[in-house]
Amino acid sequence: MNHDSGAIDRDLAAAIAVTRFGLGAKPGELLTARDDAQAWLLAQIRPALGADQPMTPAPDAAQRLLEFRTYQRDKRAAEMAHQDFDPVKVVGKLIRDDAGQDFLTRTQLAATTDAAFRERWTLFWCNHFTVSAAKAQVATLVGPFEDDAIRPHVFGRFEDMLVASSSHPAMLLYLDQAQSIGPDTMAATFLSRTGKKAGLNENLAREIMELHTVGVEAGYSQADVTEFARAMTGWSIGGLQEPDAGKFRFRPAAHEPGVRTIMGKTYAQGGIEQAHAVMKDLAASPHTAHHISLKLARHFVADEPPPALVATLQRTFQGTGGDLGEVAKTLVLAPEAWSPQAVKFKTPYEFLVSAWRAASVSPDTLQQVGILNALGQKPFSAPSPKGWPEDAETWCAPDALIKRMAWTQNLAAQSLNGRDPVQMAHDALGARLTPLVATAIERAETREEGLAILLMSPEFQRR
Amino acid sequence: MTAKSMSGAPLAALSRRHALAGALGLGLSVEFLGRNAFAAADGAAATRKLIVIICRGGMDGLSVSPPVGDRNYAGLRGSIAIPGFDSPGGALKLDDTFGLHPSLLAVHQLALKGEARIAPSIATPDRERSHFEAQDVLENGQTTPYATDSGWLNRALQAMGPGKVKAISVGATAPLILRGPIEAASWSPGPGVGRDPRLPAILADLYAHDPMLSRALASGLATEAMAKLASSDASSALTAITAGPNDTLANMAGANGGRDMTGQADAGGAALRPLLRQGLPVARQLGATLAGFMIQPDGPQLAAVSIDGFDTHANQGSTQGQLATRLAYLDATLDGIAKGMGPAWKDTAVVVVTEFGRTARINGTNGTDHGTASTALLLGGALKKGGIVGDWPTLADAKLFENRDTAPTMDMRGLFKGLLVGQFGMDRRALDTAVFPGSESISPTEGVVA
């Protein structure tokens, strides 16, 4: 340990590193972390490469979007020709084949990776910049969004991830930016002449301010949101017949002309660079540094995190201009992040991934991740732009706990293959295994029961 | 899960399996709320029950309660119009204008007794025609989506008196309508506690020093035990049902075999067909199980149920087909609730709502697109007898909302308020400010509850 250790020994440090910062121990992983737990974590931070990519080659967002657009066009054509066309069936197939595979591959990466801190850090950002398959037209783009807009930037500058996310077709569609048109533009005049509805859509601008950057407590007004939405007009997606079909496209004809004033600062008239300038300031705002630091501390350490930890992270965020690799290092080195008490309750996804890692299995069918529906965390389908909640109150619901209990018994029955659950408990929890739980596992009537006890123990449910 | 892995009597195991098939195969989930500890001094409110059923996807009100007497109805609807009262297999008559879809046999039986009514042009305050946003508004009780993280049912419980009312949600996690500050226990159909009967006790010991886990486990186990009771009570209630008129309905849907009028397999495809056939008994069982929960001495007084699959853009069907199958499923669920309640039905009100209705005109793919107003169904022995709730704007060209949808004449919040006042005697100020904030101008609909 680099910080004044003494407080916790190497074994406990390894257990915390692997279960709290990582995604739960695979057999043998605690040993690799034991020499120097912090160094083991720091080595997973790689600014140049970013996160791991689940798929090679990565699925192409534009191609996916065009598939969907083609489907919409076919649907319209069938309507004109009064032909039967079953949109549910076609879309169902697109979503199953593409989004389902994306999610499964991403889950396999989590269940097997040697760099689980890197992946947890990445999943935090995927949730921070949520796009959700709850909107059907976005479903096949969630995977590509994470791969293109999030993964390359997780240890880079926050501003770059903000711009990448805000200009990705998935986000432009999910939060209705693609169709937002400045009221005093040629595009608006043209569309109103053809009798089509066209105007400003504030959705993305609002969520960038409220959820992605400064947060509601920054004290901005509705007027600020509207001004930002005006600055963002023109940020759109290329149509089927355009050269950049299915990709980001700035449409000057839809961009509202004029100077904008947002949170007391004025932005000169301009094109695409006007919103860039606003995003640059939003990313650099102390409110953003605080908002992100608080969310990180909540994710990694506690639902009510130590204020000192939040302040430390915030100092690094501000001092480095939002260098996320540096923020990650600060988190790893912060003594407050290493409290022996494990208080975070695993979300359903975290619980499944950690259980698979402990049992050395990787899900190989979509059916195996289907349990996430019953546990309330439907794949790629966060309920709102706010993303999945991360607090214990949400996930430690009575019914969900019963469902976890039933699931662990199935997993144990299917995956144990004669292994000794006592050894598995030591491999999974190391120094965090308490005598009470160890004894309960030893006394289990069957090996399956022993593994179920391990996975349902407070030590395993929390991290 | 196989039946073998389940504990309890064979009958309970069987119904559990049915419930599971219902939840996983057919997209039905049930969420309960409220174990209300009204004291005797609270009078009638102590036994009153309210169930909110949300039909997700935009349920077509013009098919649920077809206005076959409206002169424009048949023309707008073309091949998906429900035939009039005189046609065999056509609409089930309510009054000179309105009928019920022929799949809604049980609802019609109740209507004949004055225990079912319709509100044919009702809408949430949302006008955006997005499922996502409209459902959010329906459940958050506000005028805009994402306005709060809590649902109006939960805030109603809170307003009735925190601590006095306990909440129980059935479903993986609480749906928005009952999310909020009141703590909810939860249950959903599933494999129960699993195959190892020793495990719950072992875990209870291990959780002794972890209050959050230990509370959740105790509550979950208690609910599982109650589910077993509810499910076996429901089974006996259903013995009476199997001889009822709904067997005809089950046969009809069976013969239909999940095919629409054109003979094309519907959206579910061939693989789903056996499940659809099995769907009616499953739905009836689930409704009866829900009722079984609510008639337990400590049972919940409030429940929320979701049924999805109402987004009928193509091949919607008329008296048979995709929508007819969904409505038969809804009808069976309601039938199960009504029969399962037994004597408690007289204290019960059920409201069936959807996030928006569908376009008045048939579209190019024999379906309908996202619209505005739709029909709400009201059922229960607690209802006041009467005709339609709210005004009917008619389907005259000039009356259509934005020249495409049934025009809303009634704000859904008013109906919900009317039910909360009628069933639980809630006061107006709490309804206007806490349950449906900023809704002073929306009066509780009167004359709904007797």
HADDOCK unambig.tbl for C-alpha pairs under 7 A between the chains (distance, minus, plus):
assign (segid A and resid 79 and name CA) (segid B and resid 364 and name CA) 4.24 0.50 0.50
assign (segid A and resid 79 and name CA) (segid B and resid 365 and name CA) 5.36 0.50 0.50
assign (segid A and resid 80 and name CA) (segid B and resid 364 and name CA) 6.40 0.50 0.50
assign (segid A and resid 82 and name CA) (segid B and resid 364 and name CA) 5.41 0.50 0.50
assign (segid A and resid 82 and name CA) (segid B and resid 365 and name CA) 6.21 0.50 0.50
assign (segid A and resid 83 and name CA) (segid B and resid 365 and name CA) 6.61 0.50 0.50
assign (segid A and resid 84 and name CA) (segid B and resid 365 and name CA) 5.78 0.50 0.50
assign (segid A and resid 85 and name CA) (segid B and resid 365 and name CA) 6.68 0.50 0.50
assign (segid A and resid 86 and name CA) (segid B and resid 267 and name CA) 6.97 0.50 0.50
assign (segid A and resid 86 and name CA) (segid B and resid 314 and name CA) 6.28 0.50 0.50
assign (segid A and resid 88 and name CA) (segid B and resid 267 and name CA) 6.19 0.50 0.50
assign (segid A and resid 89 and name CA) (segid B and resid 267 and name CA) 5.95 0.50 0.50
assign (segid A and resid 374 and name CA) (segid B and resid 172 and name CA) 5.31 0.50 0.50
assign (segid A and resid 375 and name CA) (segid B and resid 172 and name CA) 5.21 0.50 0.50
assign (segid A and resid 376 and name CA) (segid B and resid 172 and name CA) 4.86 0.50 0.50
assign (segid A and resid 376 and name CA) (segid B and resid 173 and name CA) 5.30 0.50 0.50
assign (segid A and resid 396 and name CA) (segid B and resid 216 and name CA) 6.67 0.50 0.50
assign (segid A and resid 397 and name CA) (segid B and resid 185 and name CA) 6.87 0.50 0.50
assign (segid A and resid 397 and name CA) (segid B and resid 186 and name CA) 6.80 0.50 0.50
assign (segid A and resid 397 and name CA) (segid B and resid 216 and name CA) 5.97 0.50 0.50
assign (segid A and resid 398 and name CA) (segid B and resid 185 and name CA) 5.83 0.50 0.50
assign (segid A and resid 398 and name CA) (segid B and resid 186 and name CA) 5.68 0.50 0.50
assign (segid A and resid 398 and name CA) (segid B and resid 216 and name CA) 4.30 0.50 0.50
assign (segid A and resid 398 and name CA) (segid B and resid 217 and name CA) 5.76 0.50 0.50
assign (segid A and resid 398 and name CA) (segid B and resid 219 and name CA) 5.77 0.50 0.50
assign (segid A and resid 398 and name CA) (segid B and resid 220 and name CA) 4.27 0.50 0.50
assign (segid A and resid 399 and name CA) (segid B and resid 172 and name CA) 6.51 0.50 0.50
assign (segid A and resid 399 and name CA) (segid B and resid 186 and name CA) 4.88 0.50 0.50
assign (segid A and resid 399 and name CA) (segid B and resid 187 and name CA) 4.93 0.50 0.50
assign (segid A and resid 399 and name CA) (segid B and resid 188 and name CA) 6.86 0.50 0.50
assign (segid A and resid 399 and name CA) (segid B and resid 220 and name CA) 5.36 0.50 0.50
assign (segid A and resid 400 and name CA) (segid B and resid 172 and name CA) 6.00 0.50 0.50
assign (segid A and resid 401 and name CA) (segid B and resid 216 and name CA) 6.99 0.50 0.50
assign (segid A and resid 401 and name CA) (segid B and resid 217 and name CA) 6.54 0.50 0.50
assign (segid A and resid 402 and name CA) (segid B and resid 193 and name CA) 5.91 0.50 0.50
assign (segid A and resid 402 and name CA) (segid B and resid 220 and name CA) 6.14 0.50 0.50
assign (segid A and resid 405 and name CA) (segid B and resid 193 and name CA) 6.56 0.50 0.50
assign (segid A and resid 405 and name CA) (segid B and resid 194 and name CA) 7.00 0.50 0.50
assign (segid A and resid 406 and name CA) (segid B and resid 191 and name CA) 6.74 0.50 0.50
assign (segid A and resid 406 and name CA) (segid B and resid 192 and name CA) 6.85 0.50 0.50
assign (segid A and resid 406 and name CA) (segid B and resid 193 and name CA) 5.42 0.50 0.50
assign (segid A and resid 406 and name CA) (segid B and resid 194 and name CA) 4.35 0.50 0.50
assign (segid A and resid 409 and name CA) (segid B and resid 194 and name CA) 6.68 0.50 0.50
assign (segid A and resid 437 and name CA) (segid B and resid 206 and name CA) 6.87 0.50 0.50
assign (segid A and resid 457 and name CA) (segid B and resid 206 and name CA) 6.83 0.50 0.50
assign (segid A and resid 458 and name CA) (segid B and resid 207 and name CA) 6.65 0.50 0.50
